[in-house]
């Protein structure tokens, strides 16, 4: 808890607000706590101000934690890659090789074409998402309390509970899917895939009639790929985080409830170990499958 | 839960991370893994070859051992045969030698006996003569009756 005066709903809201830095229009925000006369780039004092910033804002906490974790991942793996030996591997190399063999097996299992980019992409996705999800297991109040001491009022430590992060990755994957679809099948092939199936006819006139129907069906299924990819991860992590926050509220409701909450948190955290790994794996596997589909004619 | 510039930031971060992984992480480690896999495969092949060679060598050794055993038993049999021959020979020799010694001893004994008999005869003859001398002192001359005495002694 950040203070005794917070109500439960304020506590939850506080935990779900990102540290937002953005272009805030003039106005009166946060019950008069943040009065802006000169519009300009500044930190949002509350969720309302963050919302008012619109698109020209950035979540500093999401960016900070995702980049920190990504750099940690790359640092460890680069360290292993620099010291790589074909002889007897050390502890770190063993660990890294274990993960990479696992990714390589997954890619070989689902991806039938040749593309040197898919496996590194899958590795990045899996490890990065796993690390970001792992932040969920840090008790929800620990890092916000530390940042509170440093004068930072909002701190959401799990980047994957921010749809920006999951959509960022999903859009990256989506761009690759479209890029490889066009590269492998040509623009004609790609457009044909969108318009000439699933319904087709030998009669050109009927075929022309089918084109809009096909396009609607195929376009929806094409768009559904990144959306489902992003929302699945976001939804799972957001819900998990929410439950941790709700459990954390119990700590302020007396000794018995606090102990009960402790047991619940332990149980949920143990169960969450499965979820964070599974979600990272699902994101990776679906990426591989989508890219595999992009490499194949139907 | 606002969608904002963070989206672009995350997208760019993602791209940079993927590029970095591809260039500096995946390629070298996978290369090393491939190399090790090859090394292991080579090692296994060499091991198999070695095992095959060992099997061949074992076969050769077994053959050699078998031959040696055969030779040894041949030699042993010959030696035994020779030994029994020697024993037989020795037995025969011993018997012959024993016979010879026996014969020599017998003949010596006989000679001894003959000699003793001769001496005895001579003694008896001498005794007889001495006796006769005592009886006949004057009447009989030893030189004159020598042939009679001798024929007497021979009769003993």
HADDOCK unambig.tbl for C-alpha pairs under 7 A between the chains (distance, minus, plus):
assign (segid A and resid 51 and name CA) (segid B and resid 2 and name CA) 6.51 0.50 0.50
assign (segid A and resid 54 and name CA) (segid B and resid 4 and name CA) 6.63 0.50 0.50
assign (segid A and resid 55 and name CA) (segid B and resid 3 and name CA) 6.46 0.50 0.50
assign (segid A and resid 55 and name CA) (segid B and resid 4 and name CA) 3.99 0.50 0.50
assign (segid A and resid 55 and name CA) (segid B and resid 5 and name CA) 5.92 0.50 0.50
assign (segid A and resid 56 and name CA) (segid B and resid 4 and name CA) 6.06 0.50 0.50
assign (segid A and resid 56 and name CA) (segid B and resid 5 and name CA) 5.84 0.50 0.50
assign (segid A and resid 57 and name CA) (segid B and resid 4 and name CA) 5.64 0.50 0.50
assign (segid A and resid 57 and name CA) (segid B and resid 5 and name CA) 5.57 0.50 0.50
assign (segid A and resid 58 and name CA) (segid B and resid 4 and name CA) 6.28 0.50 0.50
assign (segid A and resid 58 and name CA) (segid B and resid 5 and name CA) 5.18 0.50 0.50
assign (segid A and resid 58 and name CA) (segid B and resid 6 and name CA) 4.75 0.50 0.50
assign (segid A and resid 59 and name CA) (segid B and resid 6 and name CA) 5.73 0.50 0.50
assign (segid A and resid 63 and name CA) (segid B and resid 10 and name CA) 6.97 0.50 0.50
assign (segid A and resid 74 and name CA) (segid B and resid 21 and name CA) 6.94 0.50 0.50
assign (segid A and resid 77 and name CA) (segid B and resid 25 and name CA) 6.10 0.50 0.50
assign (segid A and resid 78 and name CA) (segid B and resid 24 and name CA) 6.44 0.50 0.50
assign (segid A and resid 78 and name CA) (segid B and resid 25 and name CA) 5.48 0.50 0.50
assign (segid A and resid 81 and name CA) (segid B and resid 25 and name CA) 5.62 0.50 0.50
assign (segid A and resid 81 and name CA) (segid B and resid 28 and name CA) 5.99 0.50 0.50
assign (segid A and resid 81 and name CA) (segid B and resid 29 and name CA) 5.42 0.50 0.50
assign (segid A and resid 84 and name CA) (segid B and resid 29 and name CA) 6.41 0.50 0.50
assign (segid A and resid 84 and name CA) (segid B and resid 32 and name CA) 6.76 0.50 0.50
assign (segid A and resid 85 and name CA) (segid B and resid 32 and name CA) 6.48 0.50 0.50
assign (segid A and resid 86 and name CA) (segid B and resid 32 and name CA) 5.34 0.50 0.50
assign (segid A and resid 86 and name CA) (segid B and resid 33 and name CA) 6.78 0.50 0.50
assign (segid A and resid 86 and name CA) (segid B and resid 35 and name CA) 6.43 0.50 0.50
assign (segid A and resid 86 and name CA) (segid B and resid 36 and name CA) 5.01 0.50 0.50
assign (segid A and resid 117 and name CA) (segid B and resid 22 and name CA) 6.77 0.50 0.50
assign (segid A and resid 120 and name CA) (segid B and resid 18 and name CA) 6.61 0.50 0.50
assign (segid A and resid 120 and name CA) (segid B and resid 21 and name CA) 5.86 0.50 0.50
assign (segid A and resid 120 and name CA) (segid B and resid 22 and name CA) 5.01 0.50 0.50
assign (segid A and resid 120 and name CA) (segid B and resid 26 and name CA) 5.81 0.50 0.50
assign (segid A and resid 121 and name CA) (segid B and resid 18 and name CA) 5.45 0.50 0.50
assign (segid A and resid 124 and name CA) (segid B and resid 17 and name CA) 6.88 0.50 0.50
assign (segid A and resid 124 and name CA) (segid B and resid 18 and name CA) 5.86 0.50 0.50
assign (segid A and resid 124 and name CA) (segid B and resid 21 and name CA) 6.65 0.50 0.50
assign (segid A and resid 162 and name CA) (segid B and resid 1 and name CA) 6.66 0.50 0.50
assign (segid A and resid 163 and name CA) (segid B and resid 1 and name CA) 6.87 0.50 0.50
assign (segid A and resid 164 and name CA) (segid B and resid 3 and name CA) 5.82 0.50 0.50
assign (segid A and resid 164 and name CA) (segid B and resid 6 and name CA) 5.79 0.50 0.50
assign (segid A and resid 164 and name CA) (segid B and resid 7 and name CA) 4.41 0.50 0.50
assign (segid A and resid 165 and name CA) (segid B and resid 7 and name CA) 6.13 0.50 0.50
assign (segid A and resid 165 and name CA) (segid B and resid 10 and name CA) 5.51 0.50 0.50
assign (segid A and resid 167 and name CA) (segid B and resid 7 and name CA) 6.70 0.50 0.50
assign (segid A and resid 168 and name CA) (segid B and resid 7 and name CA) 4.96 0.50 0.50
assign (segid A and resid 168 and name CA) (segid B and resid 8 and name CA) 6.51 0.50 0.50
assign (segid A and resid 168 and name CA) (segid B and resid 10 and name CA) 5.10 0.50 0.50
assign (segid A and resid 168 and name CA) (segid B and resid 11 and name CA) 4.33 0.50 0.50
assign (segid A and resid 169 and name CA) (segid B and resid 10 and name CA) 6.97 0.50 0.50
assign (segid A and resid 169 and name CA) (segid B and resid 11 and name CA) 5.76 0.50 0.50
assign (segid A and resid 169 and name CA) (segid B and resid 14 and name CA) 6.29 0.50 0.50
assign (segid A and resid 172 and name CA) (segid B and resid 11 and name CA) 5.98 0.50 0.50
